[in-house]
């Protein structure tokens, strides 16, 4: 594999110590206008020494610093002469390493907590009084290292925020990266801009410039890329970046796998082949995909089979191009977080994604993933900067495996058509009412549940459809959205009357966590 292009940007290093939120921390750093890299503990020191390093952020994690399985963090990270911010586990490790002491707390803290700010300076510049923060810890620092002072405390945690301003070392027992910490972004902004002295100039134009350069360097002067174009914002922006980097050597493949939303094929053809003049091939592989899904009900098996078929279709299409040794994908950070132990760290696997966890070991094509280090909102900002049609930029996320993970049970052509029509009702009604503003996703799910109904004085025994609508800013956490009653009534009425085969509509009111946004 071609080594990643080295960046000349001055930035921060986020050390992943096992949290699900390492990439979310990185996103907050980028929102503050600074480039950053992420590495697990074992690779952090090497990367830090190769970077033009402005500061280090040590993430949280599930371990205890005194446990046998605790991540082994290089102590030299505290000797690089740059500011360090420790979050939760990262704070505990730093304090213990510098001579403090960590022990199990008498009372654990999980969820929203009131933090009393005692020093309104440095990372807490502009904050005073009380603010709500998100806690998630069972251990605490009971003795601070020499030179450290208390910046904030909660009812159950005397050392909820600490720091040694002389060395630029700060520790937060709470999680400023999650939206539940009301002024957490200001704390991170202060660390990045005030403490680390970053200029705040990491913007969409610089992201595009860097990713275009990386694609050019990876593909070379005569390499060709085959890219799976789904019509979603991720693959669309990835296509634009690759097209700007290598022009006509990009070959986009749109695979109609029978798992798409209504009118998907026509939209992609209009936007890319006709408006953007991108080389686009449309492949109808419906029979292949649905044939391989026959009888399959396990969600992981669905994802693996779909991922395998995608790659095989691309490999087959790539044979038409003599130097197409590269497979382009719109992989994002959340895909990586939930599919693998990100960056080789201690993070738990949630579920696999077709463009991350479903690739065969004998893949003969090198992956080109210009969005792999970005979150959805960053991708949308890039899309707007590059002039992508707003119909695609603002489009809600759609899972790589398509309707297969919203069609619980077996994905037969008949059940998929029910779901496709029901989903069209849900999306069109929500958008017509203007209720989509502020929603992250809104869609229908077909459940493998039949129930008795009455239509025209006759008994029915048909399937059940769930309506799912959530609010989120990053897909890492999400709250269910309560749609207006009259809107829900119209959706239910239309589905039951227009989609023959569904006689019951229910509303999903689960948040993430504990549920996921998608049902499978």
BAVEX-587624 format. One record per residue (C-alpha): x, y, z. Coordinates in steps of 0.5 Angstrom, whole numbers, plus 500, padded with zeros to 3 digits. Layout:
XYZ
...
***
This chain:
500500500
502507498
504511505
500517507
503523504
506527510
503534512
506540513
501543517
502544524
497541528
495537534
495529536
489526539
492519543
486514542
486510549
480506548
474511547
469511542
470518541
477519539
475521532
469526535
475529539
479530533
472533530
472538535
479540534
478541527
472545528
476550532
480551526
486546527
489540523
490534528
492527527
490521531
494515533
493509538
498509544
503505541
504509535
503516538
510518540
513516533
507520530
508526535
516526533
514526526
509532526
509539527
506538533
502544537
499540542
497533545
490531547
490524551
483521550
478517555
478510555
474504559
480502563
483504570
490506570
492501575
489495572
493490568
490491561
491499562
494502555
501503555
502510554
509513552
511517558
515521553
509524551
509529557
516531555
515534548
515541550
508542548
501543552
497537553
490536555
488529558
480527558
477522563
482516563
487521559
487526565
488520570
494517567
497524566
496526573
499519576
505519571
507526574
506524581
499524583
494518585
488515582
483511586
476508585
471513587
466512592
461514588
461514580
459519576
455518569
451523565
450530566
453534572
454541574
461543574
463549578
468553575
473556580
479559575
476562569
482562565
487558560
482553558
476556562
477563559
470566558
467561563
465562570
460560575
456553574
456549567
453543565
458537563
458530561
461525566
463518565
468515570
468510576
475512578
478519580
484523582
485523589
491527590
494532584
501532582
506538584
504544580
497542579
491547581
484546581
480549575
473546577
469541581
463537582
459535588
462528587
469530584
473535587
478535582
474535576
478540572
485541574
491544570
499546571
499553567
506553567
507547563
501547559
498541562
491541563
486535565
478534565
475529568
469530564
468530556
468536553
467533546
460531547
454535546
452534553
457538555
454545554
460549553
465543552
467546545
469553548
474549553
477545547
477552543
481555548
486549549
487549541
487557540
489560547
494554550
497551543
497558539
494555533
491560528
485557527
485556519
483549518
478550513
474547507
479549502
485547505
482540507
480539499
487542497
490537502
486531500
487532492
494532493
494526497
490522492
495525486
500522490
497515492
495514485
501517481
501520474
498514470
494510475
486510475
481509480
474505480
469509485
463506487
458512487
452511491
449518490
449519497
454525500
460521502
461518495
459524491
464528495
469523494
468523487
469530486
476530490
478524486
476527479
479534481
486530483
486525476
480528472
478523466
482517470
476517475
471512473
465512477
461505478
453506480
451499482
443498482
443493487
436493488
437496495
436503493
431508495
426510490
429514484
436513486
439511479
436517475
438522480
445520480
445520472
443527472
447530477
454526475
454524468
450530465
451536469
459534472
461530466
464525470
465518467
459514469
457507468
451504471
451497473
444493474
446487479
440487482
439479481
446478484
445482490
438479492
440472490
446472495
441475500
436470499
434466506
439471510
436474516
443476520
445483519
452482520
451476514
447481510
453486511
458482509
455479503
453486500
460488501
463482498
458483492
460490491
467489491
467483486
462488481
468493482
473488480
470486474
468493472
475495473
478490468
476495463
481499465
488497464
491501470
485501475
489498481
485503485
478502489
475509491
470509497
467515501
469512508
468516514
470516521
464514524
464508519
471506522
470507529
464502529
467497524
474496527
478498533
480505530
487506529
489499532
487502539
483499544
476501542
470496542
467494535
460496534
458493527
461492521
460497515
460494507
466499505
470497512
469491514
467487508
473487504
476481502
483479504
485478497
483485494
487486488
486494489
489499493
483503497
483511496
479514501
479521501
474522507
476517511
478522517
472526516
465527519
459528515
458535517
465536514
464533508
458537507
462543508
467541502
461539498
458546498
465549497
466544491
459546488
456540489
448540487
445541494
440536493
446531494
449535499
443536504
441529503
440525509
445519510
444513507
447506509
452503505
448496505
442500503
435498505
438491507
439494514
432497514
428491512
429486518
429479516
429476509
430481503
426479498
424483492
417484494
419486501
424491499
419494494
414495500
419498504
422503498
414505497
413506505
420510505
418515500
412516503
416518510
421522507
416526502
411528507
417530512
420534507
414537504
412539511
419542512
420538518
426535516
430542518
434540524
433532523
439528522
435522519
428520517
426513514
422507514
424500517
420494515
419489521
419482520
412482524
405481522
399483525
392483525
388489522
381490519
380494512
373494509
370490514
375484512
381481516
388483514
394480516
400484514
407487516
409492520
413499518
416503523
418510522
425513525
427520526
433522530
436529531
444529531
450533530
455527528
452520529
456519535
450520539
442521537
436523540
429521537
425527534
418527536
414529529
408533529
402529530
398531524
404529520
405522523
397521522
398523514
404518514
401513517
395514513
398514506
403508508
397504510
392506504
398506499
403501500
399494500
402489505
403494511
397495515
400497522
405503523
409504529
414510532
421509534
423513540
429510542
436514542
443513541
446510545
443505547
440504540
443505534
440510529
439504524
436498526
441493523
***
